[in-house]
Amino acid sequence: MSERGLHQIEDDLSDTWLEDWAGAGVAEIEAYLAKHAAFLSFLDSQES
């Protein structure tokens, strides 16, 4: 079991599994980049 819950085989068989998988990956990358940008902003504010 992962953080997202139980894995259902029906999810792999759905017509949109690839779009769902890619969308989840893109959302995680965007969240990571937003955190990184916020940290860089924090560092810039500490320098001035």
C-alpha positions as CSV (number, residue, x, y, z in Angstrom):
1,M,0.0,0.0,0.0
2,S,1.3,3.4,-1.0
3,E,0.5,6.9,0.3
4,R,-2.1,7.0,-2.5
5,G,-4.0,4.0,-1.2
6,L,-4.5,0.5,-2.6
7,H,-3.6,-0.2,-6.2
8,Q,-6.6,-1.4,-8.2
9,I,-5.9,-3.4,-11.4
10,E,-9.0,-1.8,-12.9
11,D,-7.0,1.5,-12.9
12,D,-4.4,-0.1,-15.2
13,L,-7.2,-1.3,-17.5
14,S,-9.0,2.0,-17.8
15,D,-8.9,4.1,-21.0
16,T,-7.3,7.0,-19.3
17,W,-4.6,5.3,-17.2
18,L,-1.7,6.9,-19.1
19,E,-3.1,10.4,-18.9
20,D,-3.9,9.9,-15.2
21,W,-0.4,8.6,-14.5
22,A,1.3,11.4,-16.5
23,G,-0.9,14.1,-14.9
24,A,0.0,12.8,-11.4
25,G,3.7,12.9,-12.3
26,V,3.5,16.4,-13.7
27,A,1.6,17.6,-10.6
28,E,4.3,16.2,-8.4
29,I,7.1,17.9,-10.5
30,E,5.2,21.2,-10.4
31,A,4.8,21.0,-6.6
32,Y,8.6,20.2,-6.3
33,L,9.5,23.2,-8.5
34,A,7.2,25.5,-6.5
35,K,8.9,24.5,-3.3
36,H,12.3,25.1,-4.9
37,A,11.3,28.5,-6.2
38,A,9.9,29.4,-2.7
39,F,13.2,28.4,-1.1
40,L,15.2,30.4,-3.6
41,S,13.0,33.4,-2.8
42,F,13.6,32.9,0.9
43,L,17.4,32.8,0.3
44,D,17.2,36.0,-1.8
45,S,15.3,37.8,1.0
46,Q,17.9,36.7,3.5
47,E,20.7,38.2,1.5
48,S,19.2,41.6,1.3
